[in-house]
């Protein structure tokens, strides 16, 4: 059976000759550009980058002696410093065989930015070029944790002829930046304005796939049907072909393709289709639903962004002045989900229905928490009482005030588990005060809730900027943030001074109590 690269980072690239050609032209050029590779989830960006990285390492005509593939999607930096430290680490690992001294400088990471600048300037003098391939660049960009200062520093580094970047992301870079100041950095201007797009297979790509199936013949109608079911979107196209291979056919017709596609939809494709659907904006979803109803619509009626989303995946195609649907797998998946979508709308669309049914949502979520430690029995009762307050239509202000019972009980349980002798270790306090000189921490468990929460904040390492390992053994940051939120809602319930308290706020507060129970139970 042919090796079909479905969700396998190390699988060989099939097709994509046009994209590979553009990347080759760049890496063999005497003046290579910074590039951005853009395409939807599952389009094969990671496989392509991994493959081109391997190719550049072996290709004698490549301008780059050091090729660094960096998986940012799974190793996501959480700060500017972390980002620069990781660049040093990734480059140093690959640079060791080319320039050991520079590699060792980056390994020490005494001053990451200055070290990188010194190394890159030195490599430029030696005519040694590095290329970094940043896969999953969406993740750090969309986190909002990286500042303009980092991007300005990276721009300075990237101006050197010794460093080039290729990024891979689901959207163009300028659409992913969360931090408003970061948008104004000139770093984004270093990239070739024409992103390399990767999406559905084109005709050459599909031919390259079918050529691997030398023991099977496809009718012309079968080939057309294969695209009609999958839109030519890589994982869907390959999943259906894989199913056809499992059917042990010598010749494939359109009926065989339909059978294989329906099997794939029932057994393996739904999760991927749902992820793709969730990646779309509400506007893109609305256009696709319109296409399901009408088959085709005027292209002038579809905004550019939504048009790109649909055509890029192959789930719609342009024909003259119209755009038509082009992926029966996604169409049937959406139709299957419509009943559930309609049910949710019926339950929650109107405010009265929302208020009525959120009460059952609370109890359903509560019942999902399994294998609760017996030591939390008293807390379980307090949380259940809060749910009961909502179900019995008690005054929303009183409901909020009663969440303080959950807070007090949870803090008492945490004390018994974390500090059974009620004493805070002196070395803990010393370490915390070195980072926060004005911190007022008692040596014993404090009696006031706000002091208990401050102590807990230190114990779980939730203080912004805290670089100390958490001291707590049983409680985590999630539980702390739940407790802090419940404390605020409880105060609001006791001191709303006649302001009308929304039932919606009560739902949020009680759900937070339920999630606190889940966090502590874990």
ChimeraX attribute file (.defattr): number of C-alpha atoms within 10 A of each C-alpha:
attribute: neighborCount
match mode: 1-to-1
recipient: residues
	/A:1	9
	/A:2	10
	/A:3	10
	/A:4	18
	/A:5	18
	/A:6	17
	/A:7	14
	/A:8	11
	/A:9	16
	/A:10	12
	/A:11	15
	/A:12	14
	/A:13	19
	/A:14	21
	/A:15	17
	/A:16	19
	/A:17	14
	/A:18	14
	/A:19	14
	/A:20	16
	/A:21	10
	/A:22	11
	/A:23	21
	/A:24	18
	/A:25	12
	/A:26	17
	/A:27	20
	/A:28	16
	/A:29	13
	/A:30	11
	/A:31	11
	/A:32	19
	/A:33	18
	/A:34	21
	/A:35	21
	/A:36	24
	/A:37	25
	/A:38	20
	/A:39	23
	/A:40	21
	/A:41	18
	/A:42	21
	/A:43	21
	/A:44	24
	/A:45	24
	/A:46	23
	/A:47	22
	/A:48	23
	/A:49	24
	/A:50	21
	/A:51	17
	/A:52	20
	/A:53	19
	/A:54	14
	/A:55	14
	/A:56	21
	/A:57	15
	/A:58	11
	/A:59	15
	/A:60	11
	/A:61	11
	/A:62	18
	/A:63	22
	/A:64	22
	/A:65	19
	/A:66	22
	/A:67	22
	/A:68	22
	/A:69	20
	/A:70	22
	/A:71	16
	/A:72	20
	/A:73	15
	/A:74	10
	/A:75	13
	/A:76	19
	/A:77	21
	/A:78	13
	/A:79	16
	/A:80	17
	/A:81	15
	/A:82	14
	/A:83	19
	/A:84	21
	/A:85	21
	/A:86	21
	/A:87	19
	/A:88	23
	/A:89	19
	/A:90	19
	/A:91	23
	/A:92	25
	/A:93	16
	/A:94	18
	/A:95	21
	/A:96	15
	/A:97	11
	/A:98	14
	/A:99	14
	/A:100	14
	/A:101	13
	/A:102	20
	/A:103	21
	/A:104	16
	/A:105	18
	/A:106	28
	/A:107	20
	/A:108	14
	/A:109	17
	/A:110	11
	/A:111	13
	/A:112	22
	/A:113	20
	/A:114	14
	/A:115	19
	/A:116	23
	/A:117	17
	/A:118	15
	/A:119	20
	/A:120	22
	/A:121	18
	/A:122	14
	/A:123	20
	/A:124	15
	/A:125	11
	/A:126	10
	/A:127	14
	/A:128	19
	/A:129	19
	/A:130	22
	/A:131	23
	/A:132	21
	/A:133	25
	/A:134	22
	/A:135	23
	/A:136	22
	/A:137	23
	/A:138	22
	/A:139	18
	/A:140	21
	/A:141	22
	/A:142	15
	/A:143	16
	/A:144	16
	/A:145	13
	/A:146	22
	/A:147	18
	/A:148	18
	/A:149	13
	/A:150	19
	/A:151	19
	/A:152	17
	/A:153	17
	/A:154	17
	/A:155	17
	/A:156	13
	/A:157	21
	/A:158	18
	/A:159	13
	/A:160	15
	/A:161	20
	/A:162	22
	/A:163	22
	/A:164	24
	/A:165	18
	/A:166	19
	/A:167	24
	/A:168	28
	/A:169	23
	/A:170	22
	/A:171	18
	/A:172	20
	/A:173	21
	/A:174	13
	/A:175	12
	/A:176	19
	/A:177	18
	/A:178	17
	/A:179	16
	/A:180	11
	/A:181	11
	/A:182	21
	/A:183	18
	/A:184	14
	/A:185	17
	/A:186	14
	/A:187	20
	/A:188	16
	/A:189	12
	/A:190	15
	/A:191	17
	/A:192	12
	/A:193	12
	/A:194	10
	/A:195	17
	/A:196	17
	/A:197	18
	/A:198	22
	/A:199	23
	/A:200	28
	/A:201	24
	/A:202	18
	/A:203	11
	/A:204	13
	/A:205	18
	/A:206	22
	/A:207	14
	/A:208	16
	/A:209	19
	/A:210	17
	/A:211	12
	/A:212	14
	/A:213	14
	/A:214	9
	/A:215	12
	/A:216	16
	/A:217	16
	/A:218	18
	/A:219	13
	/A:220	11
	/A:221	13
	/A:222	19
	/A:223	18
	/A:224	15
	/A:225	21
	/A:226	27
	/A:227	23
	/A:228	21
	/A:229	25
	/A:230	25
	/A:231	29
	/A:232	24
	/A:233	24
	/A:234	24
	/A:235	20
	/A:236	28
	/A:237	22
	/A:238	20
	/A:239	22
	/A:240	25
	/A:241	21
	/A:242	18
	/A:243	17
	/A:244	23
	/A:245	18
	/A:246	11
	/A:247	13
	/A:248	11
	/A:249	14
	/A:250	12
	/A:251	13
	/A:252	20
	/A:253	18
	/A:254	17
	/A:255	12
	/A:256	17
	/A:257	25
	/A:258	19
	/A:259	14
	/A:260	23
	/A:261	26
	/A:262	16
	/A:263	16
	/A:264	20
	/A:265	21
	/A:266	11
	/A:267	10
	/A:268	13
	/A:269	20
	/A:270	17
	/A:271	12
	/A:272	16
	/A:273	18
	/A:274	14
	/A:275	12
	/A:276	15
	/A:277	17
	/A:278	11
	/A:279	15
	/A:280	15
	/A:281	12
	/A:282	12
	/A:283	13
	/A:284	20
	/A:285	18
	/A:286	13
	/A:287	19
	/A:288	25
	/A:289	16
	/A:290	14
	/A:291	18
	/A:292	19
	/A:293	11
	/A:294	11
	/A:295	14
	/A:296	19
	/A:297	18
	/A:298	13
	/A:299	17
	/A:300	11
	/A:301	11
	/A:302	16
	/A:303	12
	/A:304	10
	/A:305	11
	/A:306	19
	/A:307	20
	/A:308	14
	/A:309	21
	/A:310	25
	/A:311	19
	/A:312	21
	/A:313	26
	/A:314	24
	/A:315	25
	/A:316	23
	/A:317	20
	/A:318	18
	/A:319	11
	/A:320	8
	/A:321	9
	/A:322	14
	/A:323	22
	/A:324	21
	/A:325	27
	/A:326	26
	/A:327	24
	/A:328	22
	/A:329	22
	/A:330	26
	/A:331	19
	/A:332	16
	/A:333	18
	/A:334	20
	/A:335	14
	/A:336	11
	/A:337	13
	/A:338	12
	/A:339	11
	/A:340	11
	/A:341	13
	/A:342	11
	/A:343	12
	/A:344	12
	/A:345	13
	/A:346	12
	/A:347	17
	/A:348	15
	/A:349	12
	/A:350	11
	/A:351	11
	/A:352	10
	/A:353	13
	/A:354	16
	/A:355	16
	/A:356	14
	/A:357	13
	/A:358	17
	/A:359	17
	/A:360	13
	/A:361	13
	/A:362	20
	/A:363	16
	/A:364	11
	/A:365	13
	/A:366	20
	/A:367	10
	/A:368	9
	/A:369	15
	/A:370	9
	/A:371	8
	/A:372	14
	/A:373	11
	/A:374	10
	/A:375	11
	/A:376	16
	/A:377	11
	/A:378	14
	/A:379	23
	/A:380	20
	/A:381	12
	/A:382	22
	/A:383	27
	/A:384	18
	/A:385	18
	/A:386	28
	/A:387	24
	/A:388	16
	/A:389	20
	/A:390	22
	/A:391	15
	/A:392	10
	/A:393	11
	/A:394	13
	/A:395	16
	/A:396	20
	/A:397	25
	/A:398	18
	/A:399	28
	/A:400	29
	/A:401	21
	/A:402	22
	/A:403	28
	/A:404	23
	/A:405	17
	/A:406	28
	/A:407	23
	/A:408	16
	/A:409	17
	/A:410	22
	/A:411	18
	/A:412	13
	/A:413	17
	/A:414	17
	/A:415	17
	/A:416	11
	/A:417	15
	/A:418	18
	/A:419	16
	/A:420	12
	/A:421	11
	/A:422	13
	/A:423	14
	/A:424	19
	/A:425	11
	/A:426	12
	/A:427	9
	/A:428	15
	/A:429	19
	/A:430	13
	/A:431	12
	/A:432	22
	/A:433	14
	/A:434	10
	/A:435	13
	/A:436	13
	/A:437	10
	/A:438	9
	/A:439	14
	/A:440	13
	/A:441	18
	/A:442	14
	/A:443	13
	/A:444	13
	/A:445	17
	/A:446	17
	/A:447	8
	/A:448	8
	/A:449	14
	/A:450	12
	/A:451	15
	/A:452	17
	/A:453	18
	/A:454	18
	/A:455	21
	/A:456	28
	/A:457	20
	/A:458	22
	/A:459	25
	/A:460	21
	/A:461	21
	/A:462	19
	/A:463	15
	/A:464	7
	/A:465	8
	/A:466	13
	/A:467	11
	/A:468	16
	/A:469	10
	/A:470	18
	/A:471	15
	/A:472	18
	/A:473	11
	/A:474	13
	/A:475	20
	/A:476	20
	/A:477	19
	/A:478	15
	/A:479	23
	/A:480	23
	/A:481	17
	/A:482	20
	/A:483	24
	/A:484	18
	/A:485	17
	/A:486	27
	/A:487	23
	/A:488	15
	/A:489	25
	/A:490	23
	/A:491	16
	/A:492	17
	/A:493	23
	/A:494	15
	/A:495	12
	/A:496	11
	/A:497	9
	/A:498	7
	/A:499	10
	/A:500	10
	/A:501	17
	/A:502	11
	/A:503	18
	/A:504	13
	/A:505	15
	/A:506	25
	/A:507	22
	/A:508	16
	/A:509	23
	/A:510	26
	/A:511	22
	/A:512	21
	/A:513	30
	/A:514	25
	/A:515	20
	/A:516	24
	/A:517	22
	/A:518	18
	/A:519	18
	/A:520	19
	/A:521	18
	/A:522	14
